[in-house]
Amino acid sequence: QGDPDRRESSLVTPSDFTRYMLYVTQWRWLQCERYAQRHGEIGLWSMVHDLSCPSGFFSLWSRARSVFNKYLSPVEEACGGLFPPMVQKILIVNVPSLFSPVWSVIAAFLPAQHKERIVMLTASKTTAAEMSKYMPAEHLPPHVRGR
């Protein structure tokens, strides 16, 4: 199982996660800016969130909720005004069937233009053919391409 000291030092802290997510968010905006400079127009982008989790989504969520809450505020501040205008689609894949009632509650509070951009695919629908309806095949996550 490896050296316990090494495992302990390789754990990601909430602060590490927040810093990483801010970095990723800033990188996305820089990519959009470069696209705009090259093409003379603002580009749109899509996000893919994979909810697959061997221990179960709700188990993961209960452990990760405090980390997400800590990083969401700075990310929202960094993204102010950019979402939803630049987001074409948000694909949420490998959605557990138990998530449907949760989504119904969340969706009730979202404006129609936000809901139109969100696509949820259950595990059986998380296939290359289905995801290709929303994004170019060359941008599909590697673990989905062969499905």
C-alpha positions in Angstrom: 0.0 0.0 0.0 3.0 2.3 -0.1 4.7 4.6 2.4 2.0 6.1 4.8 4.1 9.3 5.1 4.2 9.7 1.3 0.4 9.1 1.1 -0.2 11.7 3.8 1.9 14.3 2.0 0.2 13.7 -1.3 -3.4 14.4 0.0 -5.0 17.4 -1.6 -6.2 20.0 1.0 -9.2 22.2 0.5 -6.8 25.1 0.0 -4.9 23.2 -2.7 -8.2 22.3 -4.4 -9.4 26.0 -4.3 -6.0 27.2 -5.7 -6.2 24.6 -8.5 -9.8 25.4 -9.5 -9.0 29.1 -9.6 -6.0 28.3 -11.8 -8.2 26.2 -14.1 -10.8 29.0 -14.3 -8.2 31.6 -15.1 -6.7 29.4 -17.7 -10.2 29.0 -19.4 -10.6 32.7 -19.6 -7.1 33.2 -21.1 -8.0 30.6 -23.7 -11.2 32.4 -24.5 -9.3 35.7 -24.8 -6.7 34.1 -27.1 -9.5 32.7 -29.3 -11.1 36.2 -29.5 -7.9 37.8 -30.5 -7.2 35.2 -33.2 -10.7 35.1 -34.6 -12.1 38.5 -33.9 -15.1 37.1 -32.0 -15.9 35.7 -28.6 -15.7 31.9 -28.5 -18.1 29.7 -26.6 -17.1 26.8 -24.5 -18.7 23.7 -23.0 -18.0 22.0 -19.8 -18.2 18.3 -18.9 -18.7 17.2 -15.3 -18.5 13.5 -14.7 -20.4 12.3 -11.7 -19.1 8.8 -11.8 -17.7 7.8 -8.4 -17.1 4.2 -7.3 -18.1 4.9 -3.7 -21.3 6.6 -4.8 -22.1 10.2 -5.7 -23.9 11.1 -2.5 -21.1 9.7 -0.4 -18.6 11.8 -2.3 -20.8 14.9 -2.1 -21.1 14.6 1.7 -17.3 14.4 2.1 -16.6 17.1 -0.5 -19.3 19.7 0.2 -17.2 21.9 2.4 -14.4 21.9 -0.2 -16.8 22.9 -2.9 -18.3 25.6 -0.8 -14.8 27.1 -0.1 -13.8 27.2 -3.8 -17.1 28.2 -5.3 -17.1 31.8 -3.9 -13.7 32.8 -5.3 -14.4 31.1 -8.6 -17.8 32.9 -8.9 -16.0 36.1 -8.2 -13.4 35.4 -10.9 -16.1 34.5 -13.4 -18.4 37.4 -12.6 -20.4 38.3 -15.7 -18.8 35.6 -18.0 -21.3 32.8 -17.2 -23.6 32.1 -18.9 -22.8 34.3 -21.9 -19.7 32.3 -22.9 -21.0 28.8 -21.9 -22.6 26.9 -24.7 -23.4 23.7 -22.9 -22.7 22.0 -19.6 -22.8 18.3 -19.9 -23.2 16.4 -16.7 -22.5 12.8 -17.4 -22.8 9.5 -15.5 -25.6 11.0 -13.5 -27.0 8.6 -11.0 -30.7 8.0 -11.3 -31.2 9.1 -7.8 -30.1 12.6 -8.8 -33.3 13.2 -10.8 -35.4 14.4 -7.9 -32.5 16.6 -6.7 -32.2 18.2 -10.1 -36.0 18.9 -10.2 -35.6 21.0 -7.1 -32.5 22.8 -8.3 -34.0 23.4 -11.8 -37.0 25.1 -10.3 -34.8 28.0 -9.2 -32.8 28.4 -12.5 -33.8 30.8 -15.2 -34.9 29.1 -18.5 -31.7 30.2 -20.4 -29.5 28.4 -17.8 -31.6 25.2 -17.9 -31.4 25.1 -21.7 -27.6 24.9 -21.5 -27.5 22.0 -19.1 -27.6 18.5 -20.4 -27.7 15.5 -18.1 -26.8 12.0 -19.2 -27.3 8.9 -17.1 -24.6 6.3 -17.2 -26.3 4.3 -19.9 -26.5 7.5 -22.1 -22.9 8.6 -21.5 -21.7 7.4 -24.8 -19.5 8.9 -27.6 -22.6 9.0 -29.9 -24.7 10.8 -27.4 -22.0 13.3 -26.2 -21.1 14.0 -29.9 -24.5 15.7 -30.2 -23.2 18.4 -28.0 -19.5 18.7 -28.7 -17.0 17.7 -31.5 -15.8 14.1 -31.2 -12.2 15.1 -30.9 -13.0 16.9 -27.6 -14.7 13.9 -26.0 -13.1 12.7 -22.8 -10.7 9.8 -23.6 -12.7 7.3 -21.4 -15.9 8.0 -23.4 -14.5 7.8 -26.9 -14.6 4.0 -27.1 -18.1 3.7 -25.7 
